[in-house]
């Protein structure tokens, strides 16, 4: 009989992409098992692109909300599915409630917020042994104490060819020239965002070499994308498309698959681009590739590594020379990295 797993998924785009490595490992260790993922509704387009996932189950309770009655109701509903094991990726106490109320016999997760009883396969995290977040996810698929699988399988998202065509038509995009995708936003905060004028310098260089530029992001990223476009000569702006706030997540995945190269901050879109196997240059400021790197071989990581970074702050804590880790990382370095990644750059 095939084993049934319920995975309580993370709440961020990049983390959900990295969780695919866990799903792949589960399917390798338990042939013909079923993996369902309890996760926010926004993540459905990503989970549907993962062949290892049987079903995304919508978590209707928003991130950060307790909503005990709703969680209890969901748990009671899930009892009928007869899951053999739950793997809880978030470290919060509330994330372990539903598997307990669903009466899943094995409930696995890191200690987190004192979740003894809610979890009965509790692991103590050794951060030295598992420095990467993806390692911490995959370790939960293995019996406690077992060595980490090496190499860890990288996320690989499927695309929808039909939706690629529909998205190209809907947003009036052409594919008659190589596409540079820019992802200048970061939900985490400004301390992750490379300056708009630097992105614009990279865009100008690629346009001069016959490329076009597609700017991605959420509605929050419209202003920074407009700032980038304003720094591009008017005569070249017909080579630029601002997609921020216009695309659904599924559209962003499919359109990013058409990029000849991507430049991004440390963000969810960065992880999507890596999972699509796109040549990718990533700028790191306040965060570190030693924790959540893009899981792909076609990547160039760019960071100054100055004395105050990584600080993991949302805003630069310095009073003078703020955001040095980003401002002093010159566009020329990123342009050179692009040339090295893309043969015809």
N, C-alpha and C positions, 0 to 999 in steps of 0.2 A: 504493500500500500504506500502511495506517495505521501510524503510529509508535508504538512501545511504550516507555513510561517506567516506571522503578522509582524511587519516591521513598522514601528512608530517613527515616522520620518522627521527630519529636521525642518526648520522654518525659514531657511534661506536658500536662494537659488543655487549658489555655489556648493553648499553643503549637500543639497539634494543630488546634484550631478555627481559629486564624489561618492555618494552612497551607492551608486551603481556598482562600484567595485565590490561592495558587500553582497549585492544581489547576485553578481556573477559567481562569487565564491560559494554562496549557498547552493547555487545550481550545480556547481562542480562537485561539491561535497555530498550532495543529496540528489542523486539522479532522479529526474521527473518530479521534483518537489514543486510546490506552488508557493509563490511569494506575492503576498498582497501588502500594500503600503498604505498606512493611515497617515494622511498628510493634508495640508491646506489645499483648497480648491485651485489656487493659482498654479500648483505644481503638476496638475494633471497633464498639461501638454508635454512636460518633460518626462514624466513617468510613462506616458503612452509611447514615447520614443525608445523605451528600454525593453527589449524583447524578454528579459528575465522576469519582468513584473506581470503577473496574471491580471491584477486589478488594482487600480488606485481607489482607495476608499476615502471619501471626502471627510475631513475633520472640520466640522462647522464652527467649532469654538476658536475664536481668534487668538493669535499669539499673545501670551501674557495674561490671558483671562483664565480664571479658575473654573467657574460655571460647573459646579459639582453635579447639579441635577442633569445637565446635558451630558456630561461625561459618563454618569451612571447609566443613562438611557442608552448611549452608544455601546457601552460595555455589555449591557443586557442583550442588545440586538446581536452583537457579535458572538454570543455564546453558541448560537445555532450553527456557526461555521466550523466549530470543533477544531480550532487551531491546536497544533502540537506544541508550538513554541512561539513566544513573542520576543523580539529584539527591540529594545527601546534605545534609540540613538540620542535624544535630548537627555540632559542630566537633571532636569527639574523633577520634583516630586509629582507634580500634577500629570506629567507625561506618562507616569507609570500606573496611573489610576485605572485607565480603561482596560489594559490587559488583565489587571487583577480582577476587575468587575466582570470581565469576559470569561473568567475562570480558566484561563489558559494555563496548562499545568507547568510549563517551564517558562519563566519570565527572566530574560537576561538583560543586563545593563551594568554600567559603571555605578559605583556607590552613589555619586551625585549628592542630592539633598537628603541624606539619611533615609533611603528608600527600602530599608530592611522590612520584609513582610510583603510589601508591594512587589518587590523583585525577590525571587528565590534562587536565582543564579547570579549572585552579586559579585562583580569583579572590582578589584582595587587597581586603579590606574597608576602605572609606572610611566611617568612622562619621559624618562630617559630611554626606556625600552621602546615606547611608541611616541616619538616626537611629532609625527605627522597625523593630522586629523584622519586621513584615509586609513592609516594603520589602526587607529582607535576604532574605526567603524568595522574593519575587516576582522580584528581580533575577537569581536563579539560573535563571529560565526564559528570560531574554533573552541574546542573544549579548553577550559581554564588551564593555563600553564603551558599549552602547546606553543611551539615556536611559530613565529609569523611566516606566512606563505611568501616566498620570494620567487619571481617578482610578483608584486601585486598587479592584478589585471587593471588596466586603465579604463575609465568610462569611454563608451563609444555610442553616441546617440544616432539613431536612424533618422533619415529625413523622409519627407513626403514629397515625391517628385511632382505630384499633381498640385500640391499647395505651393510649391516653388513657382510654378507657372502662374497660378492665380495671384500670388503676392507680387510678382513682377508686373503683372497687368494692373493690379489694384493701385500700386504706388507709382505707376508709370516709370518703371526702372528699365534700363537697357543693359544687356550683357554683351555689348559689342566691344568692350575694353576691360582690362583687368580691374578688379575692384579692391580698393583699400578700405577695409572696415575699421572705423574708429569708435571706440567705446570709452568716452571721456568721463562718464559718470561713476559714482560710487555711493551706494546707499549708506555705507558706514559713516561717511563724513568727508570733509574737505581734505583732511590729512592723507587721504588716499588718492587725491585727484591731481594729476599732472596738469600744469597750467594750460589754459585754452590757447594761448599764443604759441606754445610749443607744439601742440597738436596741429595748429594751423600751419606751422612751418613744415611739418612732415607732409601734410596734405598738399601744400603748394609744390613740394619737390616731386611728389608722385604724379600730380596733374601735369607738371612740366614734362614728365616722361611718358605721357600718353594714357595714364590711368584715370579712373574716376573714383570718387570717394563717397561712401555711404556712412552716415553718422547714426549710430544706434543709441538707445537709452529709453528711459521711462519719461513720463510727462515732466518729472522733476528736472530732467536733463535738457529740456528745451532751451533754457537760457544759455547754458554753456555751449550747446551746439550752435546757437545763433551767433555767439561771440566768435566761435571758430570760423563760421561762414563769413562774418564781417571782415575777418582778417585775410580773406582770399580775394584776389582781384575780381572786380565785377565781370570782366571778360571770361573768367574761368568758372563762375558760379553755376553755369549750366552743367558742369561736371560733378556737382555736389548734390546729394540728396539728404535732407534732414528727416530721419524716420522716428525721432524721439517722440514718444507719446502717441504714435500712429499705429504701431504694430502690436498685435497680440504676441504672447510669448512663443506660440507655435510659428508665427510668421518670422520672428527674429531668428529662431533656430534654423529655419529653412533658408532664409536669406543669407545668414552668416555662412552657410555651407557653400555659397557661391563666391565667397571672398578669396582673392588670390593671396591676401595677407591681412592680418589683424593687428592693430595696436590698441592696447587696453590698459586701464588701471587694474589693480587687484579687485575683481568684482565677479558677480555671478556670470555676466556675459563672457568674462575671461575663461571661466571654467567650461561654458558652453562651447566657445571657440576651440578650446583644447580637445573637448570630447568629439568635435567634428573633424579633428585632425588638421586644422588650418595652420599654416605658418603664422606664428604668434610672437609678438614682442610685448612683454609685460613690464610696466613701470611700477616699482615698489617704493613707497614712501614710508608711512608710519607702521606698516605691517611687514611680515617676513615670509619669504618663500620657504623657510625652514618649517613652517607649520601648515600652510595651505597652498602649495605650489600648483601650477597648472600641470595636469597629469598627461603629458604628451612629450614626444621626442622632438617635435618640430617647434621648439620654444627657445627664445632668447630672453633671459631675465635681466633687467636693467635696474640697478640700484646703486646709489652712491656709497652706502654703508658708512655714513658719517657717525661721529661719536654718540649722538643722541638717538640714533635709530637702531632697531625699531622701537618706538615708544608705545605703539598700539593705542594711541589717543585719537579721538575723532577730530579734534582741533589741535593745532600746534600749541604746546604748552609754553614755548619760549616767548619772552617779551621783546626780544630783538632778533633780527635775522630769521623771521618766522618762515616756516616751510622751506628751509634751505634744502632739505632732502629731495624736494621736488623741483624747486626753481633752478637749482644749480645743476640739475641733470639736463644737459643741453640736448636740443633736437638732433644735432649731428650724430650723437651716439645711437639714437633710435634709427636714424636713416641708415647708418652703417650696418646696424643689426639687420634691418630689412634687406639690404643688399646681400648680406651673407645668407639669409634664409631663402630668398627667392632668386632663382638662377637668372631670370631675365630682368631683374630690377635695375 
